[in-house]
């Protein structure tokens, strides 16, 4: 099972990088694609760049494509989904999927709310039948307590 993770406008995407490392350590075939860096004020992309993104996804030969999406980038995710859904299964995660999973249903096979490590493993080994999956926290990760 080959998985390609896609980060949109965030070359430092901690979620995608963390998922990549976790899944690679578990023995899964995983590639990551980073589409543009963020300017936080302009999500412009040329048609040629979009075409190149789709070609790069194809080049990685995925069975499943996972995309981390912030809400301002949901329209771009929908366009990606419409272009590749006939070829690949799609997982959406990130802020938008966590906040509004129902809006993602027409565009993805699985929606992950919260942490994606265990959820993606469940998807990859086909142990889940749910479309909206609540991610379970990894207990060995240290999350600092708020200062106030």
C-alpha beads as a LAMMPS data file, in Angstrom:
LAMMPS data file: protein, C-alpha beads

148 atoms
147 bonds

1 atom types
1 bond types

-500.0 500.0 xlo xhi
-500.0 500.0 ylo yhi
-500.0 500.0 zlo zhi

Masses

1 110.0

Atoms # bond

1 1 1 0.000 0.000 0.000
2 1 1 1.548 3.303 -1.118
3 1 1 0.574 6.559 0.557
4 1 1 1.400 10.056 -0.649
5 1 1 0.952 12.915 1.820
6 1 1 0.380 16.413 0.453
7 1 1 1.023 19.661 2.312
8 1 1 -0.528 22.796 0.830
9 1 1 1.311 26.096 1.148
10 1 1 3.384 24.962 4.101
11 1 1 6.826 23.510 3.467
12 1 1 7.308 23.174 7.240
13 1 1 4.045 21.307 7.830
14 1 1 4.670 19.560 11.141
15 1 1 1.583 17.361 10.749
16 1 1 2.639 15.968 7.367
17 1 1 6.280 15.612 8.443
18 1 1 5.278 13.846 11.667
19 1 1 2.904 11.478 9.866
20 1 1 5.560 10.711 7.258
21 1 1 8.150 9.795 9.889
22 1 1 5.717 7.776 11.980
23 1 1 4.381 5.755 9.043
24 1 1 7.850 5.215 7.554
25 1 1 9.056 3.879 10.933
26 1 1 6.076 1.489 10.938
27 1 1 7.223 0.118 7.559
28 1 1 4.694 1.795 5.257
29 1 1 5.611 3.104 1.805
30 1 1 5.070 6.845 2.147
31 1 1 6.052 9.877 0.080
32 1 1 5.436 13.542 0.850
33 1 1 4.738 16.390 -1.563
34 1 1 4.935 20.044 -0.546
35 1 1 2.931 22.382 -2.772
36 1 1 4.320 25.902 -2.488
37 1 1 5.406 27.797 0.586
38 1 1 2.996 29.939 2.522
39 1 1 2.679 33.673 2.224
40 1 1 -0.350 33.657 4.567
41 1 1 -1.989 36.324 2.433
42 1 1 -2.031 35.022 -1.126
43 1 1 -2.835 31.462 -2.127
44 1 1 -2.332 32.091 -5.836
45 1 1 -1.064 29.312 -8.045
46 1 1 -0.682 29.177 -11.808
47 1 1 -2.464 26.478 -13.839
48 1 1 0.962 25.092 -14.750
49 1 1 1.814 24.697 -11.045
50 1 1 -1.440 22.859 -10.374
51 1 1 -0.763 20.533 -13.313
52 1 1 2.746 19.880 -11.973
53 1 1 1.305 19.034 -8.538
54 1 1 -0.997 16.451 -10.120
55 1 1 1.897 15.023 -12.145
56 1 1 4.039 14.780 -9.010
57 1 1 1.272 12.928 -7.168
58 1 1 1.005 10.522 -10.138
59 1 1 4.796 10.084 -10.142
60 1 1 4.717 8.805 -6.543
61 1 1 2.294 6.015 -7.609
62 1 1 0.005 6.178 -4.570
63 1 1 -2.898 3.961 -3.658
64 1 1 -4.048 6.608 -1.190
65 1 1 -3.421 10.367 -1.135
66 1 1 -3.599 12.167 2.212
67 1 1 -3.936 15.954 2.282
68 1 1 -3.562 18.246 5.269
69 1 1 -5.941 21.176 4.808
70 1 1 -6.451 24.496 6.555
71 1 1 -9.859 26.065 5.905
72 1 1 -8.647 28.841 3.557
73 1 1 -7.228 26.090 1.333
74 1 1 -10.351 23.928 1.238
75 1 1 -11.301 25.203 -2.267
76 1 1 -7.872 24.102 -3.544
77 1 1 -8.318 20.705 -1.875
78 1 1 -11.698 20.298 -3.604
79 1 1 -10.045 21.014 -6.957
80 1 1 -7.308 18.451 -6.246
81 1 1 -9.897 15.894 -5.188
82 1 1 -11.961 16.429 -8.329
83 1 1 -8.837 15.925 -10.453
84 1 1 -7.554 12.711 -8.810
85 1 1 -10.454 11.005 -7.059
86 1 1 -11.143 8.744 -10.031
87 1 1 -7.617 7.319 -9.651
88 1 1 -6.860 7.299 -5.930
89 1 1 -8.512 7.000 -2.543
90 1 1 -8.298 10.284 -0.614
91 1 1 -7.854 11.090 3.072
92 1 1 -8.272 14.631 4.360
93 1 1 -6.960 15.757 7.716
94 1 1 -5.875 18.977 9.310
95 1 1 -7.707 21.934 10.752
96 1 1 -10.563 21.995 8.265
97 1 1 -11.358 18.286 8.561
98 1 1 -11.335 18.553 12.340
99 1 1 -13.571 21.626 12.440
100 1 1 -16.031 20.749 9.657
101 1 1 -15.813 17.068 8.669
102 1 1 -19.217 16.971 6.972
103 1 1 -18.099 19.462 4.311
104 1 1 -15.299 17.063 3.381
105 1 1 -17.495 13.996 2.760
106 1 1 -18.136 14.639 -0.961
107 1 1 -14.404 15.023 -1.634
108 1 1 -12.682 12.325 0.424
109 1 1 -12.995 8.643 1.222
110 1 1 -11.900 9.207 4.822
111 1 1 -11.884 12.274 7.050
112 1 1 -9.524 12.300 10.029
113 1 1 -10.345 14.580 12.951
114 1 1 -7.457 15.206 15.312
115 1 1 -4.227 13.194 15.386
116 1 1 -3.750 11.094 12.284
117 1 1 -1.037 8.581 13.133
118 1 1 -3.222 5.719 14.359
119 1 1 -6.082 6.665 12.048
120 1 1 -3.891 6.409 8.949
121 1 1 -2.534 3.047 10.105
122 1 1 -6.137 1.834 10.496
123 1 1 -6.933 3.068 6.990
124 1 1 -3.822 1.494 5.473
125 1 1 -4.536 -1.933 6.957
126 1 1 -8.268 -1.568 6.262
127 1 1 -9.384 -2.045 9.874
128 1 1 -11.833 0.851 9.822
129 1 1 -15.186 1.081 8.121
130 1 1 -15.858 4.612 9.344
131 1 1 -15.556 7.536 6.946
132 1 1 -15.113 10.138 9.691
133 1 1 -12.410 8.918 12.033
134 1 1 -11.594 10.496 15.386
135 1 1 -7.816 10.379 15.739
136 1 1 -6.435 8.897 18.939
137 1 1 -3.584 10.712 20.670
138 1 1 -0.168 9.134 20.842
139 1 1 0.497 8.758 24.549
140 1 1 4.280 9.060 24.236
141 1 1 4.049 12.580 22.777
142 1 1 4.558 15.307 25.354
143 1 1 2.130 18.195 25.019
144 1 1 3.008 20.995 27.411
145 1 1 0.317 22.348 29.704
146 1 1 -0.909 25.877 28.969
147 1 1 0.855 28.602 30.919
148 1 1 -2.438 30.098 32.110

Bonds

1 1 1 2
2 1 2 3
3 1 3 4
4 1 4 5
5 1 5 6
6 1 6 7
7 1 7 8
8 1 8 9
9 1 9 10
10 1 10 11
11 1 11 12
12 1 12 13
13 1 13 14
14 1 14 15
15 1 15 16
16 1 16 17
17 1 17 18
18 1 18 19
19 1 19 20
20 1 20 21
21 1 21 22
22 1 22 23
23 1 23 24
24 1 24 25
25 1 25 26
26 1 26 27
27 1 27 28
28 1 28 29
29 1 29 30
30 1 30 31
31 1 31 32
32 1 32 33
33 1 33 34
34 1 34 35
35 1 35 36
36 1 36 37
37 1 37 38
38 1 38 39
39 1 39 40
40 1 40 41
41 1 41 42
42 1 42 43
43 1 43 44
44 1 44 45
45 1 45 46
46 1 46 47
47 1 47 48
48 1 48 49
49 1 49 50
50 1 50 51
51 1 51 52
52 1 52 53
53 1 53 54
54 1 54 55
55 1 55 56
56 1 56 57
57 1 57 58
58 1 58 59
59 1 59 60
60 1 60 61
61 1 61 62
62 1 62 63
63 1 63 64
64 1 64 65
65 1 65 66
66 1 66 67
67 1 67 68
68 1 68 69
69 1 69 70
70 1 70 71
71 1 71 72
72 1 72 73
73 1 73 74
74 1 74 75
75 1 75 76
76 1 76 77
77 1 77 78
78 1 78 79
79 1 79 80
80 1 80 81
81 1 81 82
82 1 82 83
83 1 83 84
84 1 84 85
85 1 85 86
86 1 86 87
87 1 87 88
88 1 88 89
89 1 89 90
90 1 90 91
91 1 91 92
92 1 92 93
93 1 93 94
94 1 94 95
95 1 95 96
96 1 96 97
97 1 97 98
98 1 98 99
99 1 99 100
100 1 100 101
101 1 101 102
102 1 102 103
103 1 103 104
104 1 104 105
105 1 105 106
106 1 106 107
107 1 107 108
108 1 108 109
109 1 109 110
110 1 110 111
111 1 111 112
112 1 112 113
113 1 113 114
114 1 114 115
115 1 115 116
116 1 116 117
117 1 117 118
118 1 118 119
119 1 119 120
120 1 120 121
121 1 121 122
122 1 122 123
123 1 123 124
124 1 124 125
125 1 125 126
126 1 126 127
127 1 127 128
128 1 128 129
129 1 129 130
130 1 130 131
131 1 131 132
132 1 132 133
133 1 133 134
134 1 134 135
135 1 135 136
136 1 136 137
137 1 137 138
138 1 138 139
139 1 139 140
140 1 140 141
141 1 141 142
142 1 142 143
143 1 143 144
144 1 144 145
145 1 145 146
146 1 146 147
147 1 147 148
